[in-house]
Amino acid sequence: MANYLDLFVTRKYQIEGEIKERTQYVKIGACFPHENDAGFGIAIMEGVSVSGNLVALPPRDKSDDKKSRSANPVSR
């Protein structure tokens, strides 16, 4: 398991002509566990304005990028 999580803000959108709503994930930083495991430190990239829902996910394997993106387009 990774020693950090990527941090994303999510945005719902719909493609014209499709019924299904999609979710875009925009990476805004990372979160790291504190040494005593009582919480997380969060580092937001410089110049990022954040509002909405935040999601923390383990980092992707580079080898999985192409497979995942073709099945579910996200900005990760």
C-alpha positions in Angstrom: 0.0 0.0 0.0 1.2 3.5 -0.8 2.3 5.8 2.0 0.1 8.6 0.7 -3.2 9.2 -1.1 -3.9 11.4 -4.1 -6.5 14.1 -3.4 -9.1 15.0 -6.0 -12.0 17.3 -6.3 -15.0 15.8 -8.2 -17.2 17.3 -10.8 -20.4 15.7 -12.2 -21.1 16.2 -15.9 -23.2 14.7 -18.6 -22.4 14.2 -22.3 -25.0 15.5 -24.7 -27.2 12.7 -25.9 -26.3 10.3 -23.0 -28.5 9.5 -20.0 -25.7 8.4 -17.6 -24.0 11.1 -15.5 -20.2 10.9 -15.3 -17.7 12.1 -12.7 -14.5 13.9 -13.5 -11.6 13.6 -10.9 -9.2 16.6 -10.9 -6.1 16.0 -8.9 -5.4 18.9 -6.4 -2.9 17.4 -4.0 -2.1 14.6 -1.7 -2.7 13.5 1.9 -0.2 11.8 4.2 -0.9 9.9 7.4 0.5 11.5 10.6 3.2 9.7 12.4 0.8 8.7 15.2 -1.9 7.4 12.8 -4.4 9.9 14.3 -5.1 11.7 11.1 -3.8 13.0 7.8 -1.8 16.0 6.7 -3.1 17.5 3.4 -1.0 19.3 0.8 -2.9 21.2 -1.8 -1.0 22.2 -5.0 -0.2 25.9 -5.3 -2.7 28.1 -7.1 -5.6 25.6 -6.7 -9.0 27.0 -5.8 -11.1 24.2 -4.1 -14.8 23.8 -3.6 -17.1 20.8 -3.7 -16.5 17.2 -2.9 -13.0 15.9 -2.1 -11.9 12.3 -2.7 -8.7 10.6 -1.5 -7.6 7.6 -3.5 -4.4 5.4 -3.6 -2.1 6.4 -6.4 -2.6 4.6 -9.7 0.0 2.2 -11.2 1.3 3.7 -14.4 0.6 0.3 -16.2 -3.1 0.5 -15.3 -3.6 4.1 -16.7 -4.4 3.2 -20.2 -6.8 0.4 -19.3 -8.7 2.5 -16.7 -8.9 5.6 -18.8 -10.5 3.9 -21.8 -13.2 2.4 -19.6 -13.9 5.4 -17.4 -12.5 8.8 -18.5 -11.2 10.8 -15.5 -8.6 13.5 -15.1 -6.3 11.9 -12.7 
